[in-house]
């Protein structure tokens, strides 16, 4: 033993540097080990106190198809559950120069998983955001800057959030992101780089992506103690018992919702096909109506030309009638003037006759006086003869008186003869005046007859004028009716064209939907292999993690991380399976619709082309029917 000690001391003395190195290494290792062993309890106590202060969850329930209020209510009614909170999250992309990072947006939840604000303040508006401290470091952003996110899937970000641009109001930490690793995601490179917090009102979906559970009595236990694990495990077992019913209920709801959308889409297609068939029928009817309208318009145009020519002829006849009436009226005025002149001449002749009759009466009176004087002379002669007979002496005495008496008698006889001659002359003049008067009366009667005839002709012309005016009014009414009919025909033609344009627009819309469906089908055909490949890759990753889990226990530190990765991958696998199923359904549906449209499009295009050829291209007018 003494020799061993001597040898030990000799070795130390000979290798002092090595001895001191080993000594200090052992010393430091022992000190470090002692420090860690002594700090473990303090760290656990500090972590437990921190978890209590921020009301950290005891369990987190995930659902690949989303979680509903019914799930929340079922968990809340489970024995041992103290509180239940619904959480909403969405994974988005944020561009940083030429690269991008995956950010998990989380809705703030009062009473659980409360964030610790490092700088700035909590969000107060829907367009404000509280970001991870790691986000500020990696993106180079500062408080007050605006950040814009994009969707990492085909669905637009507006389906999940009310906006895509937010103002940074602060930075914070979350109790379940104590490590630098932020977990795995379903977009980008599969890893989450940072998180950010938003108000619940910013999320538009009614579904929850996570449910946070606090177990009854768990807060009183130390977070890393066996009692805490047993308390939480008991609640976890009861919640897991709800899994099958909840999954079946959610699967049925999603399937029903998807089937309703498919049924609605099928109904829309059926309605569109029916509308297309109706449009074809309407196109055929419209084309026939247009053809009939063209024939009718052509006939009516000819009738209108004939009617317009007839109207021109009637207008010329009306002008001729008016000219004739004007001439007759002038002749009537001339006849009236002639009658007035003849009446004046008649009055003059009557005055002359009255003078001649007065002279005749005067001559007759003179003749009677001469006859009386002649009778008196005869009586005187007879007295003288008697005196002659009584005494020749007196005869001789009276012979001179007799001669004188004879001379006087002859003079009286001559005067009588002259008076008779004058009387005969007066009678001749009277007869001539009466003859002239009769001629004047005949001329007056003829003039009156001519005047009556002219008046009759004038009345006849006026009646003809009235008839022409009546015919003209009838023609104008017919022209107005024909123009109205023309307007109606034009309106019918315009309506037919409008109907044709509407049907053509409906067909173009169907064709546009057909092109869109072809694009969607091509896109789905390109994406299907990618989704299938992604599903195969996720399945391989799950198998790898399951193989790693088989070699670990629940106490191992890597076990929880691998389990979370497996859960996330299983969620992604279910999501990919649902996406694959939906895409296959959409592909079948689109192929059926495209085939149906292609089967009907050729006939529809032919009908549209035929209908377009039958549409009138020139301005037409409807004819007018005239009566002769």
C-alpha positions in Angstrom: 0.0 0.0 0.0 2.9 2.3 0.9 4.6 1.5 -2.3 1.4 2.3 -4.2 1.2 5.7 -2.6 4.8 6.4 -3.4 4.3 5.4 -6.9 1.1 7.6 -7.1 3.0 10.6 -5.7 5.9 9.9 -8.1 3.6 9.8 -11.1 2.0 13.1 -10.0 5.3 14.7 -9.5 6.6 13.5 -12.8 3.5 14.6 -14.7 2.3 17.7 -12.9 0.7 19.4 -16.0 -1.4 16.3 -16.8 -2.4 15.9 -13.2 -3.5 19.5 -12.9 -5.4 19.4 -16.1 -7.3 16.2 -15.1 -7.8 17.7 -11.7 -9.4 20.9 -12.9 -11.4 19.0 -15.5 -12.9 16.8 -12.9 -13.4 19.8 -10.6 -15.2 21.8 -13.2 -17.3 18.8 -14.3 -18.3 18.1 -10.8 -19.1 21.7 -10.1 -21.1 22.0 -13.4 -23.0 18.8 -12.6 -23.7 20.0 -9.1 -24.9 23.3 -10.4 -27.2 21.8 -12.9 -28.6 19.3 -10.3 -29.2 22.1 -7.9 -30.6 24.5 -10.6 -33.1 21.9 -11.9 -35.5 22.5 -9.1 -35.3 26.2 -9.3 -35.8 26.2 -13.1 -38.9 24.0 -12.7 -40.3 26.2 -10.0 -39.6 29.3 -12.2 -41.2 27.7 -15.2 -44.3 26.6 -13.1 -44.7 30.1 -11.7 -44.4 31.6 -15.3 -47.0 29.1 -16.6 -49.4 30.1 -13.8 -48.9 33.8 -14.5 -49.8 33.5 -18.2 -52.5 30.8 -17.6 -50.7 28.3 -19.8 -52.8 25.5 -21.2 -52.6 22.0 -20.0 -53.7 20.3 -23.2 -54.1 21.4 -26.8 -56.6 19.6 -29.0 -56.1 19.7 -32.8 -58.5 18.9 -35.6 -57.5 18.3 -39.2 -60.9 19.3 -40.4 -61.4 22.1 -37.9 -63.1 22.2 -34.5 -66.6 23.5 -33.8 -68.6 24.9 -30.9 -70.0 21.5 -30.4 -66.5 20.1 -29.8 -65.9 23.0 -27.4 -69.1 22.2 -25.5 -68.4 18.4 -25.4 -64.9 19.0 -23.9 -66.3 21.6 -21.5 -68.7 19.0 -20.1 -65.9 16.4 -19.6 -65.1 15.7 -16.0 -61.9 17.2 -14.8 -62.0 20.1 -17.3 -61.7 23.5 -15.7 -61.8 25.8 -18.7 -61.9 25.4 -22.5 -60.9 28.0 -25.1 -61.2 28.0 -28.9 -58.2 29.1 -30.8 -57.9 30.2 -34.4 -54.6 30.1 -36.4 -53.5 30.4 -40.0 -50.2 29.9 -41.6 -49.0 32.6 -44.0 -46.0 33.7 -46.0 -44.0 36.9 -45.5 -41.5 37.9 -48.2 -38.1 39.0 -47.1 -36.2 40.1 -50.2 -35.8 37.1 -52.4 -36.7 34.7 -49.6 -39.8 34.1 -47.6 -40.6 32.9 -44.1 -43.6 31.1 -42.7 -45.5 32.9 -40.0 -48.2 31.4 -37.8 -50.9 34.0 -37.1 -52.7 33.3 -33.8 -55.8 34.8 -32.4 -55.5 36.4 -29.0 -57.4 34.4 -26.3 -58.3 36.0 -23.0 -57.6 33.8 -20.0 -55.2 31.3 -21.6 -51.7 31.4 -23.1 -51.4 35.1 -22.4 -48.5 36.8 -24.2 -45.7 38.7 -22.5 -45.3 42.1 -24.3 -41.6 42.7 -24.6 -41.9 46.0 -26.4 -44.8 48.2 -27.6 -48.4 47.3 -26.8 -51.2 44.9 -27.5 -53.3 45.2 -30.7 -56.4 47.2 -30.4 -57.6 47.3 -34.0 -58.2 44.6 -36.6 -55.3 46.0 -38.7 -52.8 45.9 -35.8 -50.4 43.0 -35.0 -48.2 41.8 -32.1 -45.2 39.9 -33.5 -42.7 37.4 -32.3 -39.4 39.0 -31.1 -37.7 36.5 -33.5 -39.8 38.0 -36.4 -38.3 41.4 -35.8 -34.8 40.0 -35.9 -35.2 37.9 -39.0 -37.3 40.4 -41.1 -35.6 43.6 -40.1 -38.9 45.2 -39.4 -39.5 47.6 -36.5 -42.5 48.7 -34.5 -44.7 51.0 -36.5 -43.9 49.3 -39.8 -46.5 47.6 -42.0 -46.2 44.0 -43.0 -48.1 42.2 -45.7 -48.7 38.5 -45.8 -49.7 36.2 -48.6 -51.4 32.8 -48.7 -49.3 29.8 -49.0 -52.1 27.8 -50.6 -54.5 28.2 -53.5 -57.1 29.7 -51.2 -57.0 33.5 -51.0 -56.1 35.0 -47.7 -59.4 36.8 -47.7 -61.1 33.5 -46.9 -59.3 33.5 -43.5 -58.6 37.1 -42.6 -60.3 40.5 -43.0 -57.1 41.9 -44.5 -53.5 41.1 -45.5 -51.6 44.2 -44.3 -51.1 45.0 -40.6 -49.2 47.6 -38.5 -46.7 46.2 -36.0 -47.6 47.6 -32.6 -45.3 45.5 -30.4 -43.3 42.3 -29.9 -44.0 39.5 -27.4 -43.3 36.0 -26.3 -45.7 33.0 -25.9 -45.5 30.4 -23.2 -45.5 27.4 -25.7 -42.7 28.9 -27.8 -39.9 28.8 -25.2 -37.4 27.3 -27.7 -36.1 28.8 -30.9 -37.9 26.1 -32.8 -41.4 27.3 -33.7 -42.7 23.9 -34.9 -43.7 22.4 -38.2 -46.1 23.8 -40.7 -48.1 22.8 -43.8 -46.8 25.5 -46.2 -43.4 26.7 -47.4 -40.5 24.5 -46.4 -42.6 22.8 -43.7 -41.1 24.8 -40.7 -42.6 27.7 -38.9 -40.1 30.6 -38.5 -42.1 32.9 -36.2 -45.6 33.7 -34.9 -47.8 36.8 -34.7 -50.9 37.7 -32.6 -54.1 39.3 -34.0 -57.5 40.2 -32.5 -60.1 37.4 -32.9 -62.2 39.7 -35.0 -59.5 39.6 -37.7 -60.3 35.9 -38.4 -63.3 35.3 -40.7 -63.8 31.6 -40.2 -66.3 30.2 -37.7 -64.2 27.1 -37.1 -61.4 26.7 -34.5 -58.1 25.2 -35.5 -57.1 24.5 -31.9 -58.8 24.1 -28.5 -56.9 24.9 -25.3 -57.8 22.9 -22.2 -57.0 23.7 -18.6 -57.5 20.7 -16.2 -59.1 21.1 -12.8 -56.5 21.0 -10.1 -53.6 21.1 -12.5 -52.6 24.7 -11.6 -52.1 23.6 -7.9 -49.6 21.0 -8.9 -46.0 21.5 -10.0 -45.8 21.5 -13.8 -43.1 18.8 -14.0 -44.3 16.6 -11.2 -45.9 13.2 -11.5 -49.0 14.5 -9.8 -49.4 17.1 -12.6 -48.8 14.5 -15.3 -51.4 12.1 -13.7 -54.0 14.9 -13.4 -53.6 16.0 -17.0 -53.3 12.4 -18.3 -56.7 11.6 -16.7 -58.3 14.5 -18.5 -56.5 13.6 -21.7 -57.9 10.1 -21.6 -61.4 11.3 -21.2 -61.0 13.8 -24.0 -59.5 11.2 -26.3 -62.6 9.1 -25.7 -64.6 11.9 -27.4 -62.4 11.7 -30.5 -64.3 9.1 -32.6 -67.7 10.7 -32.1 -66.3 14.2 -32.8 -64.4 13.0 -35.9 -67.4 11.2 -37.2 -69.6 14.3 -36.6 -67.1 16.6 -38.2 -66.5 14.3 -41.1 -70.2 14.0 -41.7 -70.6 17.8 -41.5 -67.7 18.3 -44.0 -68.9 15.6 -46.3 -72.5 17.0 -46.1 -71.2 20.5 -46.8 -69.1 19.3 -49.7 -71.9 17.1 -51.1 -74.2 20.2 -50.8 -71.7 22.2 -52.8 -71.4 19.4 -55.4 -75.2 19.1 -55.6 -75.4 22.8 -56.0 -72.8 22.8 -58.7 -74.6 19.9 -60.4 -77.8 21.8 -60.1 -76.2 24.9 -61.6 -74.9 22.8 -64.4 -78.3 21.2 -65.0 -79.8 24.7 -64.9 -77.2 26.0 -67.3 -77.9 23.1 -69.6 -81.6 23.7 -69.4 -81.0 27.4 -70.1 -78.8 26.4 -73.0 -81.6 24.2 -74.3 -84.1 26.9 -73.8 -81.8 29.4 -75.5 -81.5 27.0 -78.4 -85.3 26.8 -78.6 -85.6 30.5 -78.3 -83.0 31.0 -81.0 -84.9 28.7 -83.3 -88.1 30.5 -82.6 -86.4 33.9 -82.9 -84.8 32.9 -86.2 -88.2 31.7 -87.6 -89.8 35.0 -86.4 -87.0 36.9 -88.0 -87.5 35.1 -91.3 -91.2 35.6 -91.2 -90.6 39.3 -90.3 -88.3 39.7 -93.3 -90.9 38.2 -95.6 -93.7 40.4 -94.1 -91.5 43.5 -94.3 -90.7 42.8 -97.9 -94.4 42.5 -98.7 -95.2 45.5 -96.7 -92.5 47.5 -98.4 -94.0 46.8 -101.8 -97.5 47.7 -100.5 -96.0 50.9 -99.1 -94.5 51.8 -102.5 -97.9 51.1 -104.1 -99.7 53.1 -101.5 -97.3 56.0 -101.7 -97.8 56.1 -105.5 -101.6 55.9 -105.0 -101.3 58.7 -102.4 -99.4 60.8 -104.9 -102.0 60.2 -107.6 -104.8 61.1 -105.2 -103.0 64.3 -104.1 -102.6 65.2 -107.8 -106.3 64.6 -108.4 -107.0 66.7 -105.3 -104.9 69.5 -106.8 -106.7 69.2 -110.1 -110.1 69.2 -108.4 -109.1 72.3 -106.5 -108.0 73.9 -109.8 -111.3 73.0 -111.4 -113.2 74.4 -108.4 -111.3 77.6 -108.7 -112.1 77.8 -112.4 -115.8 77.1 -111.8 -115.9 79.7 -109.0 -114.4 82.2 -111.5 -117.0 81.2 -114.1 -119.7 81.5 -111.4 -118.5 85.0 -110.6 -118.5 85.9 -114.4 -122.0 84.5 -114.7 -123.2 86.5 -111.8 -121.7 89.6 -113.3 -123.4 88.8 -116.7 -126.7 88.3 -114.9 -126.2 91.6 -113.1 -125.5 93.3 -116.5 -128.6 91.6 -118.1 -130.8 92.6 -115.1 -129.5 96.2 -115.5 -130.3 96.1 -119.3 -133.7 94.5 -118.4 -134.5 97.4 -116.1 -133.4 99.9 -118.8 -135.7 98.1 -121.4 -138.6 98.1 -118.9 -138.1 101.9 -118.4 -138.0 102.3 -122.2 -141.2 100.2 -122.6 -142.8 102.2 -119.9 -141.9 105.4 -121.8 -143.2 103.9 -125.0 -146.4 102.8 -123.4 -146.8 106.3 -122.0 -146.2 107.8 -125.5 -148.7 105.2 -126.9 -151.3 106.2 -124.4 -150.7 109.9 -125.3 -151.0 109.1 -129.0 -154.3 107.2 -128.4 -155.6 110.2 -126.5 -154.6 112.5 -129.3 -156.2 110.1 -131.8 -159.4 110.2 -129.8 -159.3 114.0 -129.8 -158.7 114.0 -133.6 -161.6 111.5 -134.1 -163.8 113.7 -131.9 -162.8 116.7 -134.0 -163.5 114.7 -137.2 -166.9 113.7 -135.9 -167.5 117.4 -135.0 -166.4 118.4 -138.5 -168.7 115.8 -140.1 -171.6 117.2 -138.0 -170.6 120.7 -139.1 -170.4 119.5 -142.7 -173.8 117.9 -142.5 -175.2 121.1 -140.9 -173.6 123.1 -143.7 -175.0 120.7 -146.3 -178.4 121.2 -144.7 -177.9 124.8 -144.8 -176.8 124.2 -148.5 -179.9 122.4 -149.2 -181.9 125.0 -147.5 -180.4 127.8 -149.3 -178.3 127.8 -152.3 -177.5 131.3 -151.5 -176.0 130.5 -148.4 -174.2 127.7 -150.4 -172.6 130.1 -152.6 -171.9 132.2 -149.7 -170.7 129.4 -147.8 -168.8 127.9 -150.7 -165.6 129.5 -149.6 -166.4 128.4 -146.0 -166.9 124.9 -147.4 -163.7 124.9 -149.2 -162.1 126.2 -146.2 -163.8 123.5 -144.1 -162.6 120.9 -146.6 -159.1 122.1 -146.4 -159.4 122.0 -142.6 -161.0 118.6 -142.8 -158.2 117.4 -145.1 -155.7 118.8 -142.8 -157.5 117.1 -139.9 -157.7 113.9 -142.0 -154.0 114.2 -142.7 -153.4 114.8 -139.1 -155.5 111.8 -138.3 -153.6 109.8 -140.9 -150.4 111.0 -139.4 -151.7 110.2 -135.9 -152.6 106.7 -137.1 -149.2 106.4 -138.7 -147.6 107.5 -135.5 -149.8 105.2 -133.6 -148.9 102.3 -135.9 -145.2 103.3 -135.5 -145.7 103.4 -131.8 -147.4 100.0 -131.9 -144.5 98.8 -134.0 -142.0 100.2 -131.5 -144.1 98.7 -128.7 -144.1 95.3 -130.4 -140.4 95.7 -131.0 -139.8 96.7 -127.4 -142.0 93.7 -126.2 -140.0 91.4 -128.6 -136.7 92.8 -127.2 -138.1 92.4 -123.7 -139.0 88.8 -124.4 -135.5 88.3 -125.8 -134.0 89.9 -122.7 -136.3 87.7 -120.6 -135.1 84.6 -122.6 -131.5 85.6 -122.2 -132.1 86.2 -118.4 -133.8 82.8 -118.1 -130.8 81.2 -120.0 -128.4 83.1 -117.8 -130.3 81.9 -114.7 -130.3 78.4 -116.1 -126.5 78.6 -116.8 -126.1 80.1 -113.3 -128.0 77.1 -111.9 -125.9 74.7 -113.9 -122.7 76.4 -112.8 -124.0 76.3 -109.1 -124.7 72.6 -109.6 -121.3 72.0 -111.0 -119.8 74.0 -108.1 -121.7 72.0 -105.6 -120.6 68.8 -107.4 -117.0 70.0 -107.4 -117.3 70.8 -103.7 -118.7 67.3 -103.0 -115.9 65.8 -105.0 -113.4 68.0 -103.1 -115.0 66.8 -99.8 -114.8 63.2 -101.0 -111.1 63.8 -102.0 -110.4 65.3 -98.6 -112.2 62.4 -96.9 -110.1 60.0 -99.0 -107.0 62.0 -98.1 -107.8 61.8 -94.4 -108.5 58.1 -94.8 -105.2 57.7 -96.6 -103.4 59.7 -93.9 -105.0 57.5 -91.2 -103.9 54.5 -93.1 -100.5 55.9 -93.5 -100.3 56.6 -89.7 -101.6 53.1 -89.0 -99.0 51.7 -91.5 -96.2 53.7 -89.8 -97.4 52.5 -86.4 -97.4 48.9 -87.8 -93.9 49.7 -89.2 -92.8 50.9 -85.7 -94.2 47.7 -84.2 -92.4 45.6 -86.8 -89.2 47.5 -86.1 -89.8 47.0 -82.4 -90.4 43.2 -83.0 -87.2 43.1 -85.1 -85.3 45.0 -82.4 -86.7 42.6 -79.8 -85.7 39.7 -81.9 -82.2 41.1 -82.3 -82.1 41.8 -78.5 -83.2 38.3 -77.8 -80.6 37.0 -80.2 -77.9 39.1 -78.6 -79.0 38.0 -75.1 -78.9 34.3 -76.2 -75.6 34.9 -77.9 -74.3 36.5 -74.7 -75.6 33.5 -72.6 -73.9 31.2 -75.0 -70.6 33.2 -74.8 -70.9 33.1 -71.0 -71.4 29.3 -71.1 -68.4 29.1 -73.5 -66.4 31.3 -71.1 -67.3 28.9 -68.2 -66.3 26.0 -70.5 -62.9 27.6 -71.1 -62.6 28.3 -67.3 -63.5 24.7 -66.6 -60.9 23.5 -69.1 -58.3 25.7 -67.4 -59.4 24.4 -64.0 -59.2 20.8 -65.2 -55.7 21.3 -66.6 -54.6 22.9 -63.4 -56.1 20.1 -61.3 -54.5 17.5 -63.6 -51.2 19.2 -63.0 -51.7 19.4 -59.2 -53.0 15.9 -58.7 -49.5 14.2 -59.1 -48.0 16.9 -56.9 -50.6 16.2 -54.1 -50.2 12.5 -54.5 -46.4 12.9 -54.2 -46.8 15.1 -51.2 -49.1 12.6 -49.6 -46.6 9.8 -50.2 -43.8 12.0 -48.8 -45.9 12.8 -45.7 -46.7 9.1 -45.2 -43.0 8.3 -45.4 -42.2 11.0 -42.8 -44.8 9.6 -40.5 -43.4 6.1 -40.8 -39.9 7.4 -40.0 -41.2 9.3 -36.9 -43.1 6.2 -35.8 -40.0 4.2 -36.1 -38.2 6.8 -34.0 -41.0 6.8 -31.4 -40.8 3.1 -31.1 -37.3 3.5 -29.7 -38.3 6.2 -27.2 -40.4 6.5 -24.1 -42.7 9.4 -22.9 -40.0 10.6 -20.5 -37.5 11.2 -23.3 -37.2 14.8 -24.3 -37.4 14.1 -28.1 -40.6 12.0 -27.6 -42.9 15.1 -27.2 -41.3 16.9 -30.1 -41.6 13.8 -32.4 -45.2 13.3 -31.2 -46.1 16.8 -32.1 -44.4 16.5 -35.5 -46.3 13.2 -36.0 -49.6 14.9 -35.1 -48.9 17.8 -37.5 -47.9 15.4 -40.3 -51.1 13.3 -39.7 -53.1 16.5 -39.9 -51.4 17.3 -43.1 -51.9 13.8 -44.3 -55.7 14.0 -43.6 -55.8 17.4 -45.2 -54.0 16.1 -48.3 -56.3 13.1 -48.5 -59.3 15.4 -48.3 -57.7 17.7 -50.9 -57.0 14.7 -53.1 -60.6 13.5 -52.8 -62.0 17.0 -53.5 -59.7 17.4 -56.5 -60.7 14.0 -58.0 -64.4 14.9 -57.5 -63.8 18.3 -59.2 -61.9 16.6 -62.0 -64.8 14.2 -62.7 -67.3 16.9 -62.4 -65.4 19.2 -64.8 -64.8 16.4 -67.3 -68.6 15.7 -67.4 -69.4 19.4 -67.9 -66.8 19.9 -70.6 -68.0 16.8 -72.4 -71.6 18.0 -72.2 -70.7 21.4 -73.5 -68.6 20.1 -76.3 -71.5 17.8 -77.3 -73.9 20.7 -77.5 -71.6 23.6 -78.5 -71.4 22.7 -82.3 -75.2 22.7 -82.7 -75.5 25.9 -80.7 -72.9 27.7 -82.7 -74.5 26.5 -86.0 -77.9 27.8 -84.8 -76.4 31.1 -83.7 -74.7 31.5 -87.1 -77.9 30.7 -88.9 -79.9 33.1 -86.7 -77.3 35.8 -87.3 -77.6 35.4 -91.1 -81.3 35.7 -90.9 -81.2 39.0 -89.0 -82.2 42.0 -91.3 -79.3 44.4 -91.9 -81.0 47.3 -93.7 -83.5 49.9 -92.6 -87.1 49.0 -93.7 -90.5 50.6 -93.5 -94.0 49.2 -93.5 -96.3 49.9 -96.4 -99.6 51.8 -96.5 -102.9 50.3 -98.0 -104.8 53.0 -100.0 -108.4 52.8 -101.2 -109.2 54.0 -104.8 
